[in-house]
Amino acid sequence: MEKPSKQEWEQLYEAASQFKESLCWTWMYDGDIFAVEDPETGQVAYCSIMGNAGQLVGIAAYLGPEGLLNLTELLLFDNDHDEFRYKQKCLMLSYGDRGDLEAQDLKVIKDIGLKFRGRGQWPQFQDFSPGKLPWFLQGPQCRFLGQIIRQAVAVATRCKNNKDLLTNYPEELKMLVRVSDRKKGTWKDEYREARAMASYLSLAIRDELLLRKLHKFRGRPGGVLEVETFYCPTPVVEKKGERPFFPRMCTFVDHHSGMVLGYKNFTDLAEEGHQCLDGLIATITKLGAIPSQILVRKDESFYLFKDVCQQLGIELVQVEKLEFTQEVKAGLFEFMG
């Protein structure tokens, strides 16, 4: 993708300056949600102005259906705090200290001739994408985030004395969307349905010969497995200069002994989910028995193994906590540093 031009950076920093001068977070709350449509692509960003709680000041713009689900989980306090930071799909403006910025951020500030002083005065722009380290903006993202910030100031200004402009999302499943009329060079209000929908991958064994082979293990005591898919906290870079990503793992742990019976590494569940299925098959083959029960904690894991558990006659149970898996993850993360 193209890098932002000097002019695009200047316009983005100017928008950030307008946001900071407006002090709009002093009357807008992070639950005052609205949306902005990208004039170039039609993608919708679902926006939350941050800072009223006296912590991080800025704006988070959650992108598309996946971003709307992120935002809805936040508003309903219905997210896995351990993993939410790996799942975010958003563009963000935040204000921090000089030491919070990367060398590339500081170079842009120097190149366009800006100066900032003091704690909490340095703007930073970041792209958050699922499974990846927060990263620098590309040209289209720079342009869209500039539009988002300008529309955020406009919406917040109109809401200063009366917030009837906004809906009560997610209790009310519609939302104010700011839409550009490119021919007229103006923006208008639209109210659109906003419904967060989660989608999950589910896997089944398609090889009939393999399925018959596994069925021969029926009747043997297979015990109970704890199964979990999760991100590892240490980012990996495959090629110098590329964006780091967080690798993922699927573990198979004996629920009674705490022994790790198997694991699989993968990067993207949608493309490599078969690794998790292969891991379960390998664990069953190693045991020489089909587990009577599989315990999972997350919706993702539940749906991932739902179909194969039905095929093999395994009871699949969703629980609040996987005691031994939690210990395994803690030890793994400590080892990884």
PyMOL commands that set and color helices and strands:
alter all, ss='L'
color gray80, all
select helices_A, chain A and resi 6-22+24-26+64-75+81-87+98-100+103-111+139-159+208-215+269-272+274-287+299-312+323-336
alter helices_A, ss='H'
color red, helices_A
select strands_A, chain A and resi 34-37+44-50+57-63+90-96+122-128+174-181+186-193+224-231+248-254+260-266+293-296+315-318
alter strands_A, ss='S'
color yellow, strands_A
deselect
rebuild
show_as cartoon
